[in-house]
Amino acid sequence: MLGKQAFYYNIIKKYIVAFGTLFNDIHVIRTNREGETVKDIKVPITYANKEKVAYEINSIHSKTNDIAPFGSILPRLSYVITNMDYDGARVFNARNVRKNIKNDLLNTDSIGVGNPYNLTFQLSVWTKYLDDLYQIIEQIVTFFHPDYHVTIREIPELNVESSIPIVLNSTSFDLTNEFGDSGYRIVRADINFTMKGWFYPPVQLNANINQIKFSIDDKETNSNLSMLRTDYDTEINKYYESIIEVIDPLYSEKVDAPAMDMRTVATTTLNVYESETEPTLSDNEKVAFWLDTLNKKKYLIYKLGNGQIKVPMED
């Protein structure tokens, strides 16, 4: 779409699973008159809308007049995603990117910060007894103030991980559900939540840098100062900039450019070294680019007399 390659991060599915996981360990305790526990029921949870759950409950009960099968399928939980809305209040600068350094400094993938969307979930509580309903609701609402944060690894391969707030909005009760003349009643509560999630654009695969071209500009006011500029043939839209001292014309003869504050002295192509230790420039090299794979840093190395100096580069 929009000239981009197809991509899919399974983000909606991850949000649905993360939401359901919050409620997969709820229990209902049944006691006798002495207050002793006689039954501990772990409440099952299903991803389904209310109509489907109601149909399943009715279908099971209609197969027999025995009340035991009906009681055995309640209590239970169901949930479904009902809506998605763009949240303009959480928008970040579109120029911001997340980066992932792969196995070296040359291979770098980047991805945008994401677009904020609010996902609306409805959690339905189905029980036969009011006391069961109250137990379940109490175990849920206690942990929302009104939000609860869960950490979700949205794109593991790019180390994209977010703390996602889930906000409890409202709770409503339906105590009158009946299926015709069946003679039984189901009590239900619907709890509405908002999950504040993110959706990410496709990964930008940055081209490998094998050579870097620099344009050396000499200021007329002081021939010992030159502005060092990069010219990349990549899509990362980035350049490095540094002021260096030029002791003698290393690259070529000066090109006259009257009435200009800056004029091009020369253009040269630099070798790129990728190693854990600082490389030694050859006799015919005056400057080179070094990728320090041990410390994950970048340097420009200059020949200076019988030695050399390195200048760190900012990312």
SVG drawing of the C-alpha trace seen along z (x, -y; Angstrom):
<svg xmlns="http://www.w3.org/2000/svg" viewBox="-42 -39 99 73">
<polyline fill="none" stroke="black" stroke-width="0.4" points="0.0,0.0 1.2,-3.6 4.2,-2.2 5.4,-0.2 6.1,3.5 3.5,5.6 4.2,5.9 2.4,7.3 3.5,7.2 0.5,9.1 0.0,6.1 -3.8,6.4 -3.5,10.1 -0.8,9.4 -3.0,6.8 -6.0,9.2 -3.9,12.0 -2.3,9.6 -5.8,8.3 -7.2,11.8 -4.2,12.9 -5.0,10.4 -8.1,12.3 -7.1,15.9 -6.5,16.6 -9.8,15.5 -11.4,17.9 -14.8,18.2 -14.9,19.7 -18.0,21.6 -18.4,22.1 -20.7,23.9 -22.6,22.4 -19.6,22.6 -17.5,20.6 -15.4,23.5 -14.3,23.7 -16.1,26.5 -15.3,25.6 -12.7,23.5 -13.7,22.8 -11.2,21.3 -13.3,19.1 -12.6,19.9 -12.3,17.0 -13.1,17.0 -12.6,14.5 -16.2,14.2 -19.0,11.7 -22.0,11.8 -24.4,13.2 -22.2,16.2 -21.7,17.0 -25.4,16.7 -26.2,19.0 -23.7,21.6 -25.1,21.5 -28.6,21.8 -27.6,24.7 -26.0,26.7 -29.0,26.2 -31.6,27.1 -30.0,30.5 -31.1,31.7 -33.5,30.8 -31.0,31.6 -29.8,28.4 -26.3,29.8 -24.9,29.3 -26.0,25.7 -24.4,25.0 -21.2,26.7 -20.6,24.1 -21.0,21.1 -19.4,18.9 -17.3,17.9 -15.8,14.8 -15.9,13.6 -14.3,10.6 -14.1,8.9 -12.6,5.9 -15.3,3.5 -13.7,0.3 -10.5,-1.5 -10.0,-5.3 -7.0,-7.4 -5.6,-9.3 -4.2,-12.6 -3.3,-13.6 -0.5,-11.0 1.1,-11.9 4.9,-12.1 7.1,-13.9 7.0,-12.0 10.7,-12.5 11.5,-10.4 12.6,-6.8 13.6,-3.7 16.7,-2.0 18.0,1.5 21.7,2.3 21.9,5.8 25.2,7.5 27.5,4.6 27.5,0.8 26.9,0.9 23.6,2.8 21.0,0.7 17.2,0.9 14.9,-1.8 11.2,-2.2 8.9,-5.1 7.7,-5.7 4.2,-4.5 0.7,-5.9 -1.4,-6.0 -4.7,-4.2 -7.2,-3.5 -8.7,0.0 -12.0,0.6 -12.6,4.0 -15.7,5.3 -15.3,8.0 -18.5,9.9 -19.0,11.8 -21.5,14.7 -22.7,16.4 -25.7,18.2 -25.4,16.7 -25.1,13.0 -22.4,13.9 -20.3,15.4 -20.7,12.2 -19.7,10.0 -16.6,12.1 -15.4,11.8 -16.0,8.1 -14.2,7.4 -11.2,9.3 -11.0,7.2 -11.8,3.6 -9.4,3.7 -6.3,3.5 -7.4,0.6 -6.8,-3.0 -8.4,-3.5 -5.6,-2.1 -3.2,0.9 0.0,1.2 1.1,4.3 4.5,4.6 4.1,5.9 6.9,6.8 5.2,5.5 8.1,6.1 10.6,8.4 13.0,8.5 13.5,4.7 13.4,4.6 10.2,2.6 8.6,2.9 6.0,0.7 4.2,0.3 0.6,0.2 -2.0,-1.3 -5.4,0.4 -8.1,-1.9 -11.3,-0.6 -14.0,-2.9 -17.4,-1.6 -19.3,1.5 -22.9,2.2 -25.2,5.0 -27.8,7.1 -29.7,9.2 -32.8,10.0 -31.5,12.3 -33.9,15.3 -34.1,17.8 -37.8,18.1 -39.6,20.5 -36.5,22.3 -37.0,21.4 -33.4,20.3 -31.7,16.9 -28.2,15.8 -26.8,12.7 -24.2,10.8 -22.0,7.7 -20.2,5.9 -16.9,4.1 -15.6,1.7 -11.8,1.0 -9.6,-1.2 -6.2,0.1 -3.8,-2.7 -1.8,-1.0 0.5,-1.8 0.7,-0.8 4.0,-1.0 5.0,-1.7 7.1,0.7 10.8,1.1 13.2,-1.1 16.1,1.0 19.2,-1.2 21.8,-0.6 25.2,0.6 27.9,-2.1 31.0,-0.9 32.5,-4.2 32.0,-7.8 32.6,-10.8 33.7,-14.0 33.7,-17.5 36.4,-19.7 35.6,-23.4 38.2,-26.1 37.2,-29.4 38.8,-32.4 39.2,-34.1 41.4,-31.4 43.0,-28.7 43.8,-26.6 40.1,-25.8 37.9,-23.6 34.4,-22.3 34.1,-18.6 30.8,-17.4 29.6,-14.0 27.7,-13.0 26.0,-9.7 24.4,-7.6 21.8,-6.1 18.3,-6.8 19.0,-7.6 19.0,-11.4 21.8,-12.1 25.2,-13.7 28.2,-14.1 29.9,-17.5 33.2,-18.4 35.7,-21.3 39.3,-20.2 42.7,-22.0 44.4,-21.6 48.1,-22.2 48.9,-21.9 46.9,-21.3 46.6,-17.5 44.0,-16.8 44.6,-19.0 45.4,-22.5 43.1,-25.3 40.3,-26.2 39.9,-29.9 36.4,-31.1 36.4,-34.8 33.5,-36.6 32.6,-33.4 32.9,-32.8 33.6,-29.1 34.9,-27.2 35.5,-23.6 39.1,-22.5 38.7,-18.9 36.5,-15.8 37.9,-12.5 36.7,-9.0 37.5,-7.5 38.2,-3.9 35.9,-2.4 37.5,-0.2 35.3,2.1 37.3,3.7 37.7,3.9 41.0,2.1 42.0,-1.2 43.4,-0.7 46.7,-2.2 46.4,-4.4 48.7,-3.6 51.2,-6.1 49.0,-7.3 45.9,-7.7 45.3,-11.1 41.9,-10.4 39.6,-7.3 36.4,-6.2 36.5,-3.7 33.6,-1.6 34.6,-0.5 32.7,2.9 33.9,3.4 32.4,0.2 29.8,-0.4 31.2,-3.9 32.3,-5.7 35.4,-7.8 37.2,-9.8 40.9,-9.0 43.4,-11.7 47.1,-11.3 49.1,-13.9 52.8,-14.0 54.2,-10.5 51.1,-9.6 47.3,-9.8 44.3,-11.1 40.7,-10.0 37.7,-12.2 34.4,-10.7 31.3,-11.0 27.8,-11.6 25.0,-9.2"/>
</svg>
